Structures are given as C-alpha cells and as structure tokens.
Amino acid sequence: MRIAVLTHMVHPVRSPYSGGLEMHTAMTVTRLVRAGHDVTVYARRGTEFDVPVEVVPVLPAEGHADEASRDAGAADACARVLDSDAEAVLNNSLSRQPLLRLRDLPMLTVLHTPPTIEPVLAVLDEPGWTAPNHHRWASVSAANALAWRHRLPQTDVVPNGIELHRWRSDALPVPGRAVWTGRITQEKGLHLALDAARMAGMELHFAGPLSDPAYFEREIRPRLGAGTRYHGHLDHRRLPDLLATGEVYLATPLWAEPFGLATVEAMAMGVPVAALLTGAMGEIVPQQAGELAVHHTAEALADAAGRARGRDRAAVLAWACGFDADTMVAGYEELLVEARQALAVPVR
C-alpha cells in the first residue's frame, strides 16, 4: 500500500526524540516500511529514520514553529498528498488540516490527545459535519476513546506499543532509588515526583528534554540537591540503563494522560510503577505492575511508591510485554485496509 504519513510539526522526528509522539511516529513508519508498504512522510526538515523512506520536508528543522506556522505546514503537506499517488493516509499530525482537506482519501487518524485541541474541535463541532465513511479513528487507550465518543461516530482502541527488544540493560536496581523520565513540563508533574521521592526517603534520578525552561527554573531547580540527579535528554540507547537502576518509577501526569509511553518503557525494564490515577494510568498500571496513588498529592504518591517498590520485577515485565509495537502497527494496517475498502463501497 502507498501510505502518506502526516507528522506533528512541532519537532523533527529523530533520536533523541523530543516526545512520545515523535518516537511513536518513528516506530510506526519503520514497521510499515518493513511490512512492505511504500511510505512517504511529511514532516519537519531533519526528520530521520532507520529504514529507507521518502521524507518530504514542509517546515525548517530548527527554530520554534508557532501554531500558525504548523497549520500552514500541515496545509502544505495535505496539498502535496493530494498531488501524490497515495492510496491511504496515516494522520499523526494533531492538526485540523487533514480533516478539512483530505476528506476524499482513505485516512486513519490516531487520537494521541484528549479532545482539547481547539482548531480540531472547531472542525468536528461545525454544524452538519460528519465523518467520511472511509475515515477511521484509533485512540491510544480506552479512557481517551471515551473522551472522544460524543464527537466521533466510532473510535477503535489501538494501544500504543514499544520496541520491547530495545528495553534491556545489565544495570541493577539501586536500593532507595526512584526514577522518572519524560518531557519536563508542568503537566508531566516532575515537581511532584521530586517531593514524593523525598517524602519516601528515596533519591530521584530523572531524564528528559527541557521543554519548558521557565517551569524548570520555577519549580524544579529549587527542589534539586542531595538525592537528586538530572541526567539530561537521553536517547533510547541510554535510557534503559537509567531506568534499570530504579526500585520504582514515578508516573506523575497532571492532565488526562492519553496513554503513558514512558511508563510502559519503565515496566518493560521490570521496574514497578507508582502513578497518579489520571487518564489511562488505570489501564496501563495494574496491581501486578505497581500502585496507583489515591490522591494527586506528593504524600499519596510517596505512599504508593513505598508499596510498589516491592513488586516482583518479572511480573511487571510480563505485563509490559503486552504493549508491543508490532501489534500496534498491525492494528493500524487493519484499519487502513478497512478505510480503503469503505471508499469502494457506496454509502446508502
């Protein structure tokens, strides 16, 4: 199948990834190419993959792209897709433009966020708007699908997956160490993890891109000191060695987390999880893999960490093995085939 992949235009897709969406796009494209599909990716310049794939740059690699620039880039990408020989579209863009411009093409839109992106909601909420019969929608979790249900006619659930074979390390757990990874922004809750680790009598080692410098200076730097270490922005060759040293992983989303890739990566290392119960955390962190904090407080998270750190690491790993990238992409392939078939069937 000739597949056009539309990416989120905030960052280039390359390692070390700026966030879970960039890593997700890389995994998906790699597997589609290896499955024999002809894939063209529309992205920011500087996007790189480990497989031979055509990348069509629609925005510069460097510099901040504001919402208007990203919208224009997505519109340009859609125009190029319409001029191409693409047979189907995988929409990973979080943009309104594919919904407006690609109604005539078979398309799968992956719902990576709750229904909070105003330009997208403005399209869906337009009086008289209906989803084309040959469009499909896949949410990364059941919790996120439920949030979209009143706007979209049918939303399938295709849980995110990871490349399980990459999450291996010879490093051993360090007694008394908690770990945290992710984008360093307010909604990811690193400040809460630092407070909880200190209350639990544990050190906290953390890593991730400094996506919000003002937040770091306001909330994180004052909390640094003895028992804390920032490892910088690690790529996926070095992250496993950090995660493996944790007795427990602290997952602290302060928004309706649609999935939690970083949490699954930790569990794939056998690291038990203590998580705030928000968004999809209740789906991806069962009792065999960790504990859910009863309140969104550092005290409750510290208590959950104390209980989670004793979980059997082999049981945690066994649970994480259900989140496999191959299974995820097979789900996308099935929905793309459905979308193509629906285009050939007249709507009665």
Secondary structure, DSSP 8 states (H G I E B T S, - for coil): -EEEEE--TTS-S-SS-SSHHHHHHHHHHHHHHHTT-EEEEEEETT---SS--EEEEEE-SSS---HHHHHHHHHHHHHHHHTTT-SEEEE-S--SHHHHH-TTS-EEEEE-S-S--HHHHHHHTSTT----TTEEEEESSHHHHHHHTTTSS--EE----B-GGG--------TTEEEEES--SGGGTHHHHHHHHHHTT-EEEEE-----HHHIIIIIGGG-STTEEE--S--TTTHHHHHHT-SEEEE---S--S--HHHHHHHHTT--EEEE--TTHHHH--TTTEEEESSSSHHHHHHHHHHHTTS-HHHHHHHHTT-BHHHHHHHHHHHHHHHHHHHTS---
